[in-house]
Every structure is written in C-alpha cells, then in structure tokens.
Amino acid sequence: MPDLLGATNPVPSYDAPSVKITPPTPGGDTNIQNVIDPDHVTRPDGKEGQQGSGDATSQFQARFDSNFMTFVQRLRGAQDLPELFMTVLQGQSVEVSSGIRSGFAEEMAQFLDFIKMDEGQLLNFLRNQMQSGSRFSGALFQMLRGAFNGTTSELTKNDILQFARRFGDYSSTEHIEDNLLRMTEEMSEALPGKWSTELTQILAKLQNGVDAGDREGNLRLLREQVFPLVSKYVSLTHDHGLARNLLSAMTLDVARYENGSEDGLLQAFRHLASSEVIPKEIADLSDGELLRMLKDTEFFKSSENNAFADRLANVTHRALQGEDGVNTQDAFHNIMNAMLINESVYMPLQHIMLPLNWNGELMFSEMWVDPDAERDNRSGRGKNGENGPVQRVLIKMDIRSLGAFDVLIQNRSEGVSMLVTCPKSVADYSPQVTQSLRDILARNGLKVEQVQVARQHRPLTVSEVFPKLFERMSGVNVKV
C-alpha cells in the first residue's frame, strides 16, 4: 500500500501494480536477472541509491548521497576560470565597447584600469590578495592553533572554536549588514501595496541604525518588525515566492549578526582566557585594547583596501543584471559559479586570482596553495625515502598572445621541482625556457631539483594535484 504518512521519500514505481519478475530460465541459462547479492544493497525498483559510487572522482552524474561529493563533481566540471576571464576582457578589447549602458561601461573601465600594473604594483596586489584571504592570521591565532593541536581537552577545543566563530562573524559585520539591507530592499520590491510601503519605511530605519553602528537596535528592528511583517504577508496570501525565500535566507545572516557582537566576542575571549590557553599579558588587556589588537591584523587592513574585490563585485552585479547583453551575462554567471566553488567550505586550499594588463598584454592567472602543507607530516616521501612535507603550488595562466599554461611547483627537502605545460609555440623552445626558469629559481636562493617544460595535452586539475581534497571522503555526509 502507499506510504500515506510520508515517512520516507516515495520510490518511483514502488506502488505500480504491474511489476514484472522474470522467473529463472531452465536449461542452465546464466542470463538470470533476479539474483540477490547479499553484499550489495539495492532499492525495490532495482535502481542504485548512490550514483557514481564506483569511482567518485570520475563520475559526472548528479549525486544524492553526499554534499562533499557534489562539491568534488562540480569542481571537476567547473569551466576554466582563466579562459572565462580572458573571454570577458578580450571582448572589451581593453577599451570599453559602445552600445552598453553607461553604468556598466564606467564599472568595466575602472576594472580594466585597475589591472594595469607594474612590477611593484603586482607585488602589492598579490600580497593583499593573500592576506585578505586569510582571516585567522597573526600571532594570536597562531598561538590558538598550537593550543588546539596540543590539547586533549574537548572543552578547550570547543572554547577555541567558539571564539573563532565569534571573530569570524565579528569581522564580517560590514558584509552581513550589506546583505541585510539588500535583502530587505528586495523584499520591499517583491511585496505589493501597503506591505511594500511599510517595509520601505522599516528599511530606512535599518539604514540609519547601520550608519550609527546600533547592532542591538538593528536586531530588534529585524526581529520585531521585518520578520513579523513578511511572515504575516506570507501567511495571509500564501505567497511562497521571492519574499518568503529572502526571509528564509535572512535568518542565517541575522544569527551571524547577533553572534558577531563585540560583547559576545569579548565574553568568548574572557572565557577562553580563564582556561590559561592565552598568555597572561594578553588576557589582562582591557576590552578596548583587545578590540584594537584584533582589528590590527593583516586581514582587516587588506579587506578594507581590497579594491579589486569591490570592483569585480560591482562589474559582476551589473553584468548579471544584463547591462551588457546575454553573452556577457552568461560569462559572468560562469565566473561567479567557478569562484564560489573555489571558495567553498570544503576547499582546504587558498585560492588567489590575478588579472593583469602588463604593458598592454592581457593575462589572467589563478593560484592554489595549501597553507597547511608545511605542518602536514603525511604529505609525500622524499627522493631518498625519508618522510617529509611537500609544499605544492598550482598556477594556471592564460596569456592573450600565447595561450594557456599550467605551472606545478613542488618544494621539499631535496629542492624545488617545477612542471610547466604550455602551448606548442612555447614548447618548441623548451630548452631555453627550462634554463631561464632554473636561473630564476637559483637567483632567489632556491635549490633546484628538476624543471620540466612540455606541451600541454590536457589541463591539470586541482583534485589530482592536491589529493588532500579527498580526505573528507571517509566521513558520513548525507545530502538531504
């Protein structure tokens, strides 16, 4: 009979009256379809509950068993980010083309002007990207990492993680407030008549509270006015559209906004200090001194001055609104999708993007670095059989006049190894390129083990260069 209680998801064809079971065929025919394998669990309809389970890294079908495996699948199937960026940049021909809206033209012009760099600007840009991508940096968090790895107390570990969560939300305050304002505005546009008018008035109060830094007042406004108003509208009209979806999405940001308060952060720090994890000279700091110390980090400084991220976000926002046509909209949609994959919570690597206009030559590069490789004793084996960490860097480049390059750099006790895969036009000069790379490494004080330059037959993938990605495969992670 059908499952009227809906305790489980309905199985296709489970209640179908005409289920054909093929009886065993006499005469020794081995083509029997209904043999039960006790080592293999199947569904009543004979289909697999886990798709692509034989080889998780090579299957492209939709997966229903694991969020992590969905991430790996999308990572492998993501479009090449350098190629996408070069398509957009070359499409603008470095000079913004006519026929597009003035707002997008202005944003794109600023973005293209920003990526014109000399050697000094390139170094500062790269340093800023790396620092702004590492939120938990500095002496305090380095000390907390050591305490976390060195203690066996689960209570102490939980206290450290709680403080890290508080700091993460505290340092994201400006971003969270922007999200709350944007979602409230979009809800007001989605509501009709008096509902929209009332929510617009609340939005003005919320904007004033954000400008004044009144976190508690903003939270009261959201809890006591925004949520009840939109919830009442949805309840009366049964409108399960945009406004309801935005209200659900806002719930997470409100929780983070509350969790990132200064009082909560200081309370978590004092609680952590009571367990003697933090040195006494830091634990005795006043609240004001402690907040200044937390803000005086490379992450805060770099985030405040990360003009590249701001301009890229503005250009992407306008492009996704269709201000430069459908082709550009699709390109930026794919760019955003690739960036979100590389910034996923499952990605244990630091990802850096580097768009560059060097003396009129367009180039886009992205880099993956394992920040924990130096402390990972399970990484690799040396040439002579000794255990030791292997530090890997994967760089992908697309140069307008040459084509696509992959550069894999490995650093271990024996020295630095480099593999460069490149277009045929460059591979024809591989001896000269190899010697030039050796000279560059030597000039920077690096011991050279091996340098290889070869024609690129297929791009390197992040998952094959960093097998550490698959460490989470052993966990139970059911996708609902």
ABEGO torsion letter per residue (X at the ends): XBBAAGABBBBBGAABABBBBBBBBBGGBABBAABBBAABBBBAAGBBABBGAABAAABABBBAABAAAAAAAAAAABBBAAAAAAAAAAAAGGBBBBGBBAAAAAAAAAAAAAABBBAAAAAAAAAAAAAAABABBEAAAAAAAAAAAABABAAAAAAAAAAAAAAAAAAAAAAAAAAAAAAAAAAAAABBEAAAAAAAAAAAAAAAAAAAGBAAAAAAAAAAAAAAAAAAAAAAAGBABAAAAAAAAAAAAAAAAAAABAAAAAAAAAAAAAAGABBAAAAABBAAAAAAAAABBAAAAAAAABAAAAAAAAAAAAAAAGAAEAAAAAAAAAAAAAAAAAABAABABBBBBBBBBBGGBBBBBBBBBBAAAAABAABEBBAAGBBEBBBBBBBBBBBAAAEBBBBBBBBBAAEBBBBBBBBAAAAAAAAAAAAAAAAAAAAAGBBBABBBBBBBABBBBAAAABAAAAAAAABBBBBX
